[in-house]
Amino acid sequence: MSEPNVVTVTVCDSSPGIAPGHIEYLFEPFDTTKTTGLGMGLSICRAIIEALGGRLWARADVLSGAIFEYTTPVHSAVSS
């Protein structure tokens, strides 16, 4: 997706992926599939990115793994 005046960052991996139906919960505080940890990481990341005017989302890769993407606005001094 290409939006004017934003930078898009995409991170793909080759993990087992995201379980079907779990994507909608990934960014919920305290949601985790790990045996250790608090489940706060993605929630905090999304809050920071949104506070800066961006967006953060995830989707399953068609072949395998996961894709995380975020956008952040380009600073006006940089976009000229």
mmCIF file of the N, C-alpha and C atoms, coordinates in Angstrom:
data_MODEL
# 
_entry.id   MODEL 
# 
loop_
_atom_site.group_PDB 
_atom_site.id 
_atom_site.type_symbol 
_atom_site.label_atom_id 
_atom_site.label_alt_id 
_atom_site.label_comp_id 
_atom_site.label_asym_id 
_atom_site.label_entity_id 
_atom_site.label_seq_id 
_atom_site.pdbx_PDB_ins_code 
_atom_site.Cartn_x 
_atom_site.Cartn_y 
_atom_site.Cartn_z 
_atom_site.occupancy 
_atom_site.B_iso_or_equiv 
_atom_site.pdbx_formal_charge 
_atom_site.auth_seq_id 
_atom_site.auth_comp_id 
_atom_site.auth_asym_id 
_atom_site.auth_atom_id 
_atom_site.pdbx_PDB_model_num 
ATOM 1   N N  . MET A 1 1  ? 0.851  -1.162  0.000  1.00 0.00 ? 1  MET A N  1 
ATOM 2   C CA . MET A 1 1  ? 0.000  0.000   0.000  1.00 0.00 ? 1  MET A CA 1 
ATOM 3   C C  . MET A 1 1  ? 0.902  1.233   0.000  1.00 0.00 ? 1  MET A C  1 
ATOM 4   N N  . SER A 1 2  ? 0.627  2.166   -0.845 1.00 0.00 ? 2  SER A N  1 
ATOM 5   C CA . SER A 1 2  ? 1.421  3.375   -0.943 1.00 0.00 ? 2  SER A CA 1 
ATOM 6   C C  . SER A 1 2  ? 0.558  4.578   -0.570 1.00 0.00 ? 2  SER A C  1 
ATOM 7   N N  . GLU A 1 3  ? 0.987  5.301   0.449  1.00 0.00 ? 3  GLU A N  1 
ATOM 8   C CA . GLU A 1 3  ? 0.270  6.488   0.896  1.00 0.00 ? 3  GLU A CA 1 
ATOM 9   C C  . GLU A 1 3  ? 1.197  7.692   0.762  1.00 0.00 ? 3  GLU A C  1 
ATOM 10  N N  . PRO A 1 4  ? 0.663  8.838   0.385  1.00 0.00 ? 4  PRO A N  1 
ATOM 11  C CA . PRO A 1 4  ? 1.507  10.017  0.277  1.00 0.00 ? 4  PRO A CA 1 
ATOM 12  C C  . PRO A 1 4  ? 1.945  10.508  1.659  1.00 0.00 ? 4  PRO A C  1 
ATOM 13  N N  . ASN A 1 5  ? 3.154  11.005  1.727  1.00 0.00 ? 5  ASN A N  1 
ATOM 14  C CA . ASN A 1 5  ? 3.717  11.620  2.934  1.00 0.00 ? 5  ASN A CA 1 
ATOM 15  C C  . ASN A 1 5  ? 3.830  10.688  4.125  1.00 0.00 ? 5  ASN A C  1 
ATOM 16  N N  . VAL A 1 6  ? 3.957  9.391   3.886  1.00 0.00 ? 6  VAL A N  1 
ATOM 17  C CA . VAL A 1 6  ? 4.221  8.439   4.955  1.00 0.00 ? 6  VAL A CA 1 
ATOM 18  C C  . VAL A 1 6  ? 5.330  7.493   4.529  1.00 0.00 ? 6  VAL A C  1 
ATOM 19  N N  . VAL A 1 7  ? 6.024  6.962   5.512  1.00 0.00 ? 7  VAL A N  1 
ATOM 20  C CA . VAL A 1 7  ? 7.005  5.912   5.291  1.00 0.00 ? 7  VAL A CA 1 
ATOM 21  C C  . VAL A 1 7  ? 6.363  4.616   5.767  1.00 0.00 ? 7  VAL A C  1 
ATOM 22  N N  . THR A 1 8  ? 6.453  3.573   4.961  1.00 0.00 ? 8  THR A N  1 
ATOM 23  C CA . THR A 1 8  ? 5.933  2.269   5.341  1.00 0.00 ? 8  THR A CA 1 
ATOM 24  C C  . THR A 1 8  ? 7.101  1.322   5.557  1.00 0.00 ? 8  THR A C  1 
ATOM 25  N N  . VAL A 1 9  ? 7.108  0.640   6.698  1.00 0.00 ? 9  VAL A N  1 
ATOM 26  C CA . VAL A 1 9  ? 8.130  -0.347  7.017  1.00 0.00 ? 9  VAL A CA 1 
ATOM 27  C C  . VAL A 1 9  ? 7.447  -1.703  7.098  1.00 0.00 ? 9  VAL A C  1 
ATOM 28  N N  . THR A 1 10 ? 8.008  -2.689  6.398  1.00 0.00 ? 10 THR A N  1 
ATOM 29  C CA . THR A 1 10 ? 7.455  -4.040  6.381  1.00 0.00 ? 10 THR A CA 1 
ATOM 30  C C  . THR A 1 10 ? 8.509  -5.010  6.890  1.00 0.00 ? 10 THR A C  1 
ATOM 31  N N  . VAL A 1 11 ? 8.099  -5.858  7.832  1.00 0.00 ? 11 VAL A N  1 
ATOM 32  C CA . VAL A 1 11 ? 8.986  -6.889  8.370  1.00 0.00 ? 11 VAL A CA 1 
ATOM 33  C C  . VAL A 1 11 ? 8.305  -8.236  8.164  1.00 0.00 ? 11 VAL A C  1 
ATOM 34  N N  . CYS A 1 12 ? 9.010  -9.130  7.471  1.00 0.00 ? 12 CYS A N  1 
ATOM 35  C CA . CYS A 1 12 ? 8.487  -10.475 7.210  1.00 0.00 ? 12 CYS A CA 1 
ATOM 36  C C  . CYS A 1 12 ? 9.399  -11.493 7.879  1.00 0.00 ? 12 CYS A C  1 
ATOM 37  N N  . ASP A 1 13 ? 8.824  -12.589 8.334  1.00 0.00 ? 13 ASP A N  1 
ATOM 38  C CA . ASP A 1 13 ? 9.651  -13.656 8.878  1.00 0.00 ? 13 ASP A CA 1 
ATOM 39  C C  . ASP A 1 13 ? 9.223  -14.997 8.289  1.00 0.00 ? 13 ASP A C  1 
ATOM 40  N N  . SER A 1 14 ? 9.936  -16.030 8.646  1.00 0.00 ? 14 SER A N  1 
ATOM 41  C CA . SER A 1 14 ? 9.611  -17.374 8.154  1.00 0.00 ? 14 SER A CA 1 
ATOM 42  C C  . SER A 1 14 ? 9.244  -18.286 9.322  1.00 0.00 ? 14 SER A C  1 
ATOM 43  N N  . SER A 1 15 ? 8.586  -17.721 10.314 1.00 0.00 ? 15 SER A N  1 
ATOM 44  C CA . SER A 1 15 ? 8.149  -18.474 11.488 1.00 0.00 ? 15 SER A CA 1 
ATOM 45  C C  . SER A 1 15 ? 6.986  -19.388 11.110 1.00 0.00 ? 15 SER A C  1 
ATOM 46  N N  . PRO A 1 16 ? 6.489  -20.171 12.066 1.00 0.00 ? 16 PRO A N  1 
ATOM 47  C CA . PRO A 1 16 ? 5.286  -20.962 11.783 1.00 0.00 ? 16 PRO A CA 1 
ATOM 48  C C  . PRO A 1 16 ? 4.077  -20.091 11.463 1.00 0.00 ? 16 PRO A C  1 
ATOM 49  N N  . GLY A 1 17 ? 4.157  -18.827 11.768 1.00 0.00 ? 17 GLY A N  1 
ATOM 50  C CA . GLY A 1 17 ? 3.088  -17.909 11.406 1.00 0.00 ? 17 GLY A CA 1 
ATOM 51  C C  . GLY A 1 17 ? 2.154  -17.590 12.554 1.00 0.00 ? 17 GLY A C  1 
ATOM 52  N N  . ILE A 1 18 ? 1.073  -16.926 12.224 1.00 0.00 ? 18 ILE A N  1 
ATOM 53  C CA . ILE A 1 18 ? 0.073  -16.514 13.204 1.00 0.00 ? 18 ILE A CA 1 
ATOM 54  C C  . ILE A 1 18 ? -1.139 -17.415 13.028 1.00 0.00 ? 18 ILE A C  1 
ATOM 55  N N  . ALA A 1 19 ? -1.592 -17.978 14.129 1.00 0.00 ? 19 ALA A N  1 
ATOM 56  C CA . ALA A 1 19 ? -2.734 -18.885 14.069 1.00 0.00 ? 19 ALA A CA 1 
ATOM 57  C C  . ALA A 1 19 ? -3.962 -18.161 13.526 1.00 0.00 ? 19 ALA A C  1 
ATOM 58  N N  . PRO A 1 20 ? -4.736 -18.829 12.693 1.00 0.00 ? 20 PRO A N  1 
ATOM 59  C CA . PRO A 1 20 ? -5.953 -18.211 12.170 1.00 0.00 ? 20 PRO A CA 1 
ATOM 60  C C  . PRO A 1 20 ? -6.847 -17.729 13.323 1.00 0.00 ? 20 PRO A C  1 
ATOM 61  N N  . GLY A 1 21 ? -7.409 -16.575 13.176 1.00 0.00 ? 21 GLY A N  1 
ATOM 62  C CA . GLY A 1 21 ? -8.273 -16.019 14.204 1.00 0.00 ? 21 GLY A CA 1 
ATOM 63  C C  . GLY A 1 21 ? -7.545 -15.309 15.322 1.00 0.00 ? 21 GLY A C  1 
ATOM 64  N N  . HIS A 1 22 ? -6.214 -15.388 15.359 1.00 0.00 ? 22 HIS A N  1 
ATOM 65  C CA . HIS A 1 22 ? -5.470 -14.744 16.442 1.00 0.00 ? 22 HIS A CA 1 
ATOM 66  C C  . HIS A 1 22 ? -4.998 -13.330 16.074 1.00 0.00 ? 22 HIS A C  1 
ATOM 67  N N  . ILE A 1 23 ? -4.972 -13.007 14.801 1.00 0.00 ? 23 ILE A N  1 
ATOM 68  C CA . ILE A 1 23 ? -4.486 -11.690 14.375 1.00 0.00 ? 23 ILE A CA 1 
ATOM 69  C C  . ILE A 1 23 ? -5.264 -10.571 15.056 1.00 0.00 ? 23 ILE A C  1 
ATOM 70  N N  . GLU A 1 24 ? -6.555 -10.730 15.214 1.00 0.00 ? 24 GLU A N  1 
ATOM 71  C CA . GLU A 1 24 ? -7.363 -9.664  15.816 1.00 0.00 ? 24 GLU A CA 1 
ATOM 72  C C  . GLU A 1 24 ? -7.013 -9.415  17.277 1.00 0.00 ? 24 GLU A C  1 
ATOM 73  N N  . TYR A 1 25 ? -6.314 -10.358 17.931 1.00 0.00 ? 25 TYR A N  1 
ATOM 74  C CA . TYR A 1 25 ? -5.951 -10.197 19.342 1.00 0.00 ? 25 TYR A CA 1 
ATOM 75  C C  . TYR A 1 25 ? -4.492 -9.836  19.562 1.00 0.00 ? 25 TYR A C  1 
ATOM 76  N N  . LEU A 1 26 ? -3.684 -9.819  18.529 1.00 0.00 ? 26 LEU A N  1 
ATOM 77  C CA . LEU A 1 26 ? -2.239 -9.605  18.676 1.00 0.00 ? 26 LEU A CA 1 
ATOM 78  C C  . LEU A 1 26 ? -1.877 -8.340  19.432 1.00 0.00 ? 26 LEU A C  1 
ATOM 79  N N  . PHE A 1 27 ? -2.632 -7.300  19.256 1.00 0.00 ? 27 PHE A N  1 
ATOM 80  C CA . PHE A 1 27 ? -2.275 -6.010  19.820 1.00 0.00 ? 27 PHE A CA 1 
ATOM 81  C C  . PHE A 1 27 ? -3.006 -5.714  21.130 1.00 0.00 ? 27 PHE A C  1 
ATOM 82  N N  . GLU A 1 28 ? -3.728 -6.709  21.652 1.00 0.00 ? 28 GLU A N  1 
ATOM 83  C CA . GLU A 1 28 ? -4.415 -6.538  22.929 1.00 0.00 ? 28 GLU A CA 1 
ATOM 84  C C  . GLU A 1 28 ? -3.414 -6.673  24.069 1.00 0.00 ? 28 GLU A C  1 
ATOM 85  N N  . PRO A 1 29 ? -3.480 -5.778  25.065 1.00 0.00 ? 29 PRO A N  1 
ATOM 86  C CA . PRO A 1 29 ? -2.577 -5.910  26.214 1.00 0.00 ? 29 PRO A CA 1 
ATOM 87  C C  . PRO A 1 29 ? -2.778 -7.257  26.914 1.00 0.00 ? 29 PRO A C  1 
ATOM 88  N N  . PHE A 1 30 ? -1.687 -7.851  27.329 1.00 0.00 ? 30 PHE A N  1 
ATOM 89  C CA . PHE A 1 30 ? -1.643 -9.109  28.076 1.00 0.00 ? 30 PHE A CA 1 
ATOM 90  C C  . PHE A 1 30 ? -2.044 -10.328 27.252 1.00 0.00 ? 30 PHE A C  1 
ATOM 91  N N  . ASP A 1 31 ? -2.151 -10.199 25.944 1.00 0.00 ? 31 ASP A N  1 
ATOM 92  C CA . ASP A 1 31 ? -2.421 -11.347 25.082 1.00 0.00 ? 31 ASP A CA 1 
ATOM 93  C C  . ASP A 1 31 ? -1.080 -11.928 24.663 1.00 0.00 ? 31 ASP A C  1 
ATOM 94  N N  . THR A 1 32 ? -0.843 -13.179 24.977 1.00 0.00 ? 32 THR A N  1 
ATOM 95  C CA . THR A 1 32 ? 0.415  -13.815 24.606 1.00 0.00 ? 32 THR A CA 1 
ATOM 96  C C  . THR A 1 32 ? 0.193  -15.292 24.328 1.00 0.00 ? 32 THR A C  1 
ATOM 97  N N  . THR A 1 33 ? 1.033  -15.844 23.474 1.00 0.00 ? 33 THR A N  1 
ATOM 98  C CA . THR A 1 33 ? 1.034  -17.281 23.222 1.00 0.00 ? 33 THR A CA 1 
ATOM 99  C C  . THR A 1 33 ? 2.274  -17.921 23.833 1.00 0.00 ? 33 THR A C  1 
ATOM 100 N N  . LYS A 1 34 ? 3.104  -17.106 24.486 1.00 0.00 ? 34 LYS A N  1 
ATOM 101 C CA . LYS A 1 34 ? 4.346  -17.591 25.080 1.00 0.00 ? 34 LYS A CA 1 
ATOM 102 C C  . LYS A 1 34 ? 4.113  -18.032 26.522 1.00 0.00 ? 34 LYS A C  1 
ATOM 103 N N  . THR A 1 35 ? 4.999  -18.902 27.000 1.00 0.00 ? 35 THR A N  1 
ATOM 104 C CA . THR A 1 35 ? 4.888  -19.356 28.379 1.00 0.00 ? 35 THR A CA 1 
ATOM 105 C C  . THR A 1 35 ? 5.446  -18.325 29.354 1.00 0.00 ? 35 THR A C  1 
ATOM 106 N N  . THR A 1 36 ? 6.290  -17.438 28.862 1.00 0.00 ? 36 THR A N  1 
ATOM 107 C CA . THR A 1 36 ? 6.812  -16.350 29.694 1.00 0.00 ? 36 THR A CA 1 
ATOM 108 C C  . THR A 1 36 ? 6.532  -15.035 28.985 1.00 0.00 ? 36 THR A C  1 
ATOM 109 N N  . GLY A 1 37 ? 6.556  -13.966 29.722 1.00 0.00 ? 37 GLY A N  1 
ATOM 110 C CA . GLY A 1 37 ? 6.297  -12.656 29.145 1.00 0.00 ? 37 GLY A CA 1 
ATOM 111 C C  . GLY A 1 37 ? 4.928  -12.157 29.530 1.00 0.00 ? 37 GLY A C  1 
ATOM 112 N N  . LEU A 1 38 ? 4.726  -10.870 29.310 1.00 0.00 ? 38 LEU A N  1 
ATOM 113 C CA . LEU A 1 38 ? 3.479  -10.242 29.730 1.00 0.00 ? 38 LEU A CA 1 
ATOM 114 C C  . LEU A 1 38 ? 2.483  -10.017 28.604 1.00 0.00 ? 38 LEU A C  1 
ATOM 115 N N  . GLY A 1 39 ? 2.923  -10.086 27.369 1.00 0.00 ? 39 GLY A N  1 
ATOM 116 C CA . GLY A 1 39 ? 2.017  -9.808  26.264 1.00 0.00 ? 39 GLY A CA 1 
ATOM 117 C C  . GLY A 1 39 ? 1.766  -8.329  26.077 1.00 0.00 ? 39 GLY A C  1 
ATOM 118 N N  . MET A 1 40 ? 2.762  -7.510  26.409 1.00 0.00 ? 40 MET A N  1 
ATOM 119 C CA . MET A 1 40 ? 2.607  -6.055  26.302 1.00 0.00 ? 40 MET A CA 1 
ATOM 120 C C  . MET A 1 40 ? 3.351  -5.454  25.112 1.00 0.00 ? 40 MET A C  1 
ATOM 121 N N  . GLY A 1 41 ? 4.289  -6.184  24.536 1.00 0.00 ? 41 GLY A N  1 
ATOM 122 C CA . GLY A 1 41 ? 5.160  -5.626  23.507 1.00 0.00 ? 41 GLY A CA 1 
ATOM 123 C C  . GLY A 1 41 ? 4.451  -5.013  22.318 1.00 0.00 ? 41 GLY A C  1 
ATOM 124 N N  . LEU A 1 42 ? 3.580  -5.770  21.678 1.00 0.00 ? 42 LEU A N  1 
ATOM 125 C CA . LEU A 1 42 ? 2.902  -5.252  20.488 1.00 0.00 ? 42 LEU A CA 1 
ATOM 126 C C  . LEU A 1 42 ? 1.904  -4.162  20.836 1.00 0.00 ? 42 LEU A C  1 
ATOM 127 N N  . SER A 1 43 ? 1.294  -4.259  21.999 1.00 0.00 ? 43 SER A N  1 
ATOM 128 C CA . SER A 1 43 ? 0.378  -3.212  22.447 1.00 0.00 ? 43 SER A CA 1 
ATOM 129 C C  . SER A 1 43 ? 1.117  -1.890  22.645 1.00 0.00 ? 43 SER A C  1 
ATOM 130 N N  . ILE A 1 44 ? 2.279  -1.955  23.241 1.00 0.00 ? 44 ILE A N  1 
ATOM 131 C CA . ILE A 1 44 ? 3.095  -0.753  23.458 1.00 0.00 ? 44 ILE A CA 1 
ATOM 132 C C  . ILE A 1 44 ? 3.581  -0.199  22.126 1.00 0.00 ? 44 ILE A C  1 
ATOM 133 N N  . CYS A 1 45 ? 4.039  -1.080  21.237 1.00 0.00 ? 45 CYS A N  1 
ATOM 134 C CA . CYS A 1 45 ? 4.500  -0.634  19.913 1.00 0.00 ? 45 CYS A CA 1 
ATOM 135 C C  . CYS A 1 45 ? 3.397  0.099   19.173 1.00 0.00 ? 45 CYS A C  1 
ATOM 136 N N  . ARG A 1 46 ? 2.193  -0.462  19.178 1.00 0.00 ? 46 ARG A N  1 
ATOM 137 C CA . ARG A 1 46 ? 1.082  0.176   18.475 1.00 0.00 ? 46 ARG A CA 1 
ATOM 138 C C  . ARG A 1 46 ? 0.754  1.526   19.106 1.00 0.00 ? 46 ARG A C  1 
ATOM 139 N N  . ALA A 1 47 ? 0.762  1.614   20.427 1.00 0.00 ? 47 ALA A N  1 
ATOM 140 C CA . ALA A 1 47 ? 0.453  2.875   21.102 1.00 0.00 ? 47 ALA A CA 1 
ATOM 141 C C  . ALA A 1 47 ? 1.463  3.964   20.738 1.00 0.00 ? 47 ALA A C  1 
ATOM 142 N N  . ILE A 1 48 ? 2.730  3.612   20.684 1.00 0.00 ? 48 ILE A N  1 
ATOM 143 C CA . ILE A 1 48 ? 3.773  4.583   20.324 1.00 0.00 ? 48 ILE A CA 1 
ATOM 144 C C  . ILE A 1 48 ? 3.603  5.035   18.876 1.00 0.00 ? 48 ILE A C  1 
ATOM 145 N N  . ILE A 1 49 ? 3.428  4.088   17.976 1.00 0.00 ? 49 ILE A N  1 
ATOM 146 C CA . ILE A 1 49 ? 3.285  4.430   16.555 1.00 0.00 ? 49 ILE A CA 1 
ATOM 147 C C  . ILE A 1 49 ? 2.046  5.284   16.325 1.00 0.00 ? 49 ILE A C  1 
ATOM 148 N N  . GLU A 1 50 ? 0.932  4.938   16.964 1.00 0.00 ? 50 GLU A N  1 
ATOM 149 C CA . GLU A 1 50 ? -0.282 5.741   16.801 1.00 0.00 ? 50 GLU A CA 1 
ATOM 150 C C  . GLU A 1 50 ? -0.122 7.129   17.409 1.00 0.00 ? 50 GLU A C  1 
ATOM 151 N N  . ALA A 1 51 ? 0.614  7.249   18.514 1.00 0.00 ? 51 ALA A N  1 
ATOM 152 C CA . ALA A 1 51 ? 0.862  8.562   19.120 1.00 0.00 ? 51 ALA A CA 1 
ATOM 153 C C  . ALA A 1 51 ? 1.667  9.455   18.180 1.00 0.00 ? 51 ALA A C  1 
ATOM 154 N N  . LEU A 1 52 ? 2.462  8.840   17.307 1.00 0.00 ? 52 LEU A N  1 
ATOM 155 C CA . LEU A 1 52 ? 3.253  9.585   16.332 1.00 0.00 ? 52 LEU A CA 1 
ATOM 156 C C  . LEU A 1 52 ? 2.498  9.809   15.020 1.00 0.00 ? 52 LEU A C  1 
ATOM 157 N N  . GLY A 1 53 ? 1.234  9.389   14.979 1.00 0.00 ? 53 GLY A N  1 
ATOM 158 C CA . GLY A 1 53 ? 0.418  9.602   13.779 1.00 0.00 ? 53 GLY A CA 1 
ATOM 159 C C  . GLY A 1 53 ? 0.463  8.478   12.773 1.00 0.00 ? 53 GLY A C  1 
ATOM 160 N N  . GLY A 1 54 ? 0.994  7.325   13.170 1.00 0.00 ? 54 GLY A N  1 
ATOM 161 C CA . GLY A 1 54 ? 1.109  6.201   12.249 1.00 0.00 ? 54 GLY A CA 1 
ATOM 162 C C  . GLY A 1 54 ? 0.112  5.100   12.543 1.00 0.00 ? 54 GLY A C  1 
ATOM 163 N N  . ARG A 1 55 ? 0.318  3.976   11.858 1.00 0.00 ? 55 ARG A N  1 
ATOM 164 C CA . ARG A 1 55 ? -0.527 2.793   12.035 1.00 0.00 ? 55 ARG A CA 1 
ATOM 165 C C  . ARG A 1 55 ? 0.372  1.562   12.095 1.00 0.00 ? 55 ARG A C  1 
ATOM 166 N N  . LEU A 1 56 ? -0.057 0.540   12.825 1.00 0.00 ? 56 LEU A N  1 
ATOM 167 C CA . LEU A 1 56 ? 0.665  -0.731  12.918 1.00 0.00 ? 56 LEU A CA 1 
ATOM 168 C C  . LEU A 1 56 ? -0.333 -1.862  12.750 1.00 0.00 ? 56 LEU A C  1 
ATOM 169 N N  . TRP A 1 57 ? -0.013 -2.827  11.891 1.00 0.00 ? 57 TRP A N  1 
ATOM 170 C CA . TRP A 1 57 ? -0.899 -3.960  11.688 1.00 0.00 ? 57 TRP A CA 1 
ATOM 171 C C  . TRP A 1 57 ? -0.085 -5.191  11.338 1.00 0.00 ? 57 TRP A C  1 
ATOM 172 N N  . ALA A 1 58 ? -0.750 -6.342  11.363 1.00 0.00 ? 58 ALA A N  1 
ATOM 173 C CA . ALA A 1 58 ? -0.096 -7.613  11.053 1.00 0.00 ? 58 ALA A CA 1 
ATOM 174 C C  . ALA A 1 58 ? -1.019 -8.430  10.160 1.00 0.00 ? 58 ALA A C  1 
ATOM 175 N N  . ARG A 1 59 ? -0.397 -9.350  9.439  1.00 0.00 ? 59 ARG A N  1 
ATOM 176 C CA . ARG A 1 59 ? -1.172 -10.292 8.635  1.00 0.00 ? 59 ARG A CA 1 
ATOM 177 C C  . ARG A 1 59 ? -0.340 -11.546 8.449  1.00 0.00 ? 59 ARG A C  1 
ATOM 178 N N  . ALA A 1 60 ? -1.002 -12.621 8.155  1.00 0.00 ? 60 ALA A N  1 
ATOM 179 C CA . ALA A 1 60 ? -0.306 -13.876 7.902  1.00 0.00 ? 60 ALA A CA 1 
ATOM 180 C C  . ALA A 1 60 ? 0.281  -13.844 6.503  1.00 0.00 ? 60 ALA A C  1 
ATOM 181 N N  . ASP A 1 61 ? 1.482  -14.364 6.353  1.00 0.00 ? 61 ASP A N  1 
ATOM 182 C CA . ASP A 1 61 ? 2.094  -14.490 5.032  1.00 0.00 ? 61 ASP A CA 1 
ATOM 183 C C  . ASP A 1 61 ? 1.418  -15.657 4.315  1.00 0.00 ? 61 ASP A C  1 
ATOM 184 N N  . VAL A 1 62 ? 1.210  -15.520 3.032  1.00 0.00 ? 62 VAL A N  1 
ATOM 185 C CA . VAL A 1 62 ? 0.528  -16.554 2.256  1.00 0.00 ? 62 VAL A CA 1 
ATOM 186 C C  . VAL A 1 62 ? 1.328  -17.867 2.286  1.00 0.00 ? 62 VAL A C  1 
ATOM 187 N N  . LEU A 1 63 ? 2.654  -17.792 2.196  1.00 0.00 ? 63 LEU A N  1 
ATOM 188 C CA . LEU A 1 63 ? 3.482  -18.996 2.158  1.00 0.00 ? 63 LEU A CA 1 
ATOM 189 C C  . LEU A 1 63 ? 3.769  -19.530 3.555  1.00 0.00 ? 63 LEU A C  1 
ATOM 190 N N  . SER A 1 64 ? 4.322  -18.715 4.431  1.00 0.00 ? 64 SER A N  1 
ATOM 191 C CA . SER A 1 64 ? 4.579  -19.085 5.824  1.00 0.00 ? 64 SER A CA 1 
ATOM 192 C C  . SER A 1 64 ? 5.081  -17.848 6.543  1.00 0.00 ? 64 SER A C  1 
ATOM 193 N N  . GLY A 1 65 ? 4.890  -17.831 7.825  1.00 0.00 ? 65 GLY A N  1 
ATOM 194 C CA . GLY A 1 65 ? 5.394  -16.715 8.607  1.00 0.00 ? 65 GLY A CA 1 
ATOM 195 C C  . GLY A 1 65 ? 4.368  -15.637 8.831  1.00 0.00 ? 65 GLY A C  1 
ATOM 196 N N  . ALA A 1 66 ? 4.873  -14.478 9.198  1.00 0.00 ? 66 ALA A N  1 
ATOM 197 C CA . ALA A 1 66 ? 4.020  -13.337 9.515  1.00 0.00 ? 66 ALA A CA 1 
ATOM 198 C C  . ALA A 1 66 ? 4.586  -12.091 8.857  1.00 0.00 ? 66 ALA A C  1 
ATOM 199 N N  . ILE A 1 67 ? 3.719  -11.132 8.645  1.00 0.00 ? 67 ILE A N  1 
ATOM 200 C CA . ILE A 1 67 ? 4.115  -9.839  8.090  1.00 0.00 ? 67 ILE A CA 1 
ATOM 201 C C  . ILE A 1 67 ? 3.588  -8.764  9.029  1.00 0.00 ? 67 ILE A C  1 
ATOM 202 N N  . PHE A 1 68 ? 4.479  -7.935  9.527  1.00 0.00 ? 68 PHE A N  1 
ATOM 203 C CA . PHE A 1 68 ? 4.115  -6.780  10.340 1.00 0.00 ? 68 PHE A CA 1 
ATOM 204 C C  . PHE A 1 68 ? 4.480  -5.533  9.547  1.00 0.00 ? 68 PHE A C  1 
ATOM 205 N N  . GLU A 1 69 ? 3.573  -4.575  9.524  1.00 0.00 ? 69 GLU A N  1 
ATOM 206 C CA . GLU A 1 69 ? 3.826  -3.330  8.801  1.00 0.00 ? 69 GLU A CA 1 
ATOM 207 C C  . GLU A 1 69 ? 3.406  -2.155  9.662  1.00 0.00 ? 69 GLU A C  1 
ATOM 208 N N  . TYR A 1 70 ? 4.136  -1.065  9.490  1.00 0.00 ? 70 TYR A N  1 
ATOM 209 C CA . TYR A 1 70 ? 3.696  0.173   10.125 1.00 0.00 ? 70 TYR A CA 1 
ATOM 210 C C  . TYR A 1 70 ? 3.995  1.344   9.217  1.00 0.00 ? 70 TYR A C  1 
ATOM 211 N N  . THR A 1 71 ? 3.190  2.386   9.398  1.00 0.00 ? 71 THR A N  1 
ATOM 212 C CA . THR A 1 71 ? 3.429  3.631   8.685  1.00 0.00 ? 71 THR A CA 1 
ATOM 213 C C  . THR A 1 71 ? 3.686  4.717   9.704  1.00 0.00 ? 71 THR A C  1 
ATOM 214 N N  . THR A 1 72 ? 4.436  5.687   9.280  1.00 0.00 ? 72 THR A N  1 
ATOM 215 C CA . THR A 1 72 ? 4.677  6.872   10.111 1.00 0.00 ? 72 THR A CA 1 
ATOM 216 C C  . THR A 1 72 ? 4.743  8.073   9.167  1.00 0.00 ? 72 THR A C  1 
ATOM 217 N N  . PRO A 1 73 ? 4.185  9.187   9.579  1.00 0.00 ? 73 PRO A N  1 
ATOM 218 C CA . PRO A 1 73 ? 4.204  10.367  8.716  1.00 0.00 ? 73 PRO A CA 1 
ATOM 219 C C  . PRO A 1 73 ? 5.624  10.861  8.469  1.00 0.00 ? 73 PRO A C  1 
ATOM 220 N N  . VAL A 1 74 ? 5.843  11.397  7.287  1.00 0.00 ? 74 VAL A N  1 
ATOM 221 C CA . VAL A 1 74 ? 7.136  12.021  6.959  1.00 0.00 ? 74 VAL A CA 1 
ATOM 222 C C  . VAL A 1 74 ? 7.125  13.411  7.548  1.00 0.00 ? 74 VAL A C  1 
ATOM 223 N N  . HIS A 1 75 ? 8.199  13.764  8.215  1.00 0.00 ? 75 HIS A N  1 
ATOM 224 C CA . HIS A 1 75 ? 8.324  15.115  8.778  1.00 0.00 ? 75 HIS A CA 1 
ATOM 225 C C  . HIS A 1 75 ? 8.367  16.119  7.641  1.00 0.00 ? 75 HIS A C  1 
ATOM 226 N N  . SER A 1 76 ? 7.721  17.254  7.800  1.00 0.00 ? 76 SER A N  1 
ATOM 227 C CA . SER A 1 76 ? 7.611  18.234  6.716  1.00 0.00 ? 76 SER A CA 1 
ATOM 228 C C  . SER A 1 76 ? 8.958  18.697  6.190  1.00 0.00 ? 76 SER A C  1 
ATOM 229 N N  . ALA A 1 77 ? 9.989  18.758  7.027  1.00 0.00 ? 77 ALA A N  1 
ATOM 230 C CA . ALA A 1 77 ? 11.305 19.184  6.570  1.00 0.00 ? 77 ALA A CA 1 
ATOM 231 C C  . ALA A 1 77 ? 11.934 18.134  5.660  1.00 0.00 ? 77 ALA A C  1 
ATOM 232 N N  . VAL A 1 78 ? 11.529 16.890  5.767  1.00 0.00 ? 78 VAL A N  1 
ATOM 233 C CA . VAL A 1 78 ? 12.085 15.808  4.973  1.00 0.00 ? 78 VAL A CA 1 
ATOM 234 C C  . VAL A 1 78 ? 11.316 15.642  3.655  1.00 0.00 ? 78 VAL A C  1 
ATOM 235 N N  . SER A 1 79 ? 10.042 15.910  3.653  1.00 0.00 ? 79 SER A N  1 
ATOM 236 C CA . SER A 1 79 ? 9.225  15.632  2.475  1.00 0.00 ? 79 SER A CA 1 
ATOM 237 C C  . SER A 1 79 ? 9.370  16.632  1.350  1.00 0.00 ? 79 SER A C  1 
ATOM 238 N N  . SER A 1 80 ? 10.104 17.698  1.541  1.00 0.00 ? 80 SER A N  1 
ATOM 239 C CA . SER A 1 80 ? 10.236 18.694  0.481  1.00 0.00 ? 80 SER A CA 1 
ATOM 240 C C  . SER A 1 80 ? 11.320 18.357  -0.505 1.00 0.00 ? 80 SER A C  1 
# 
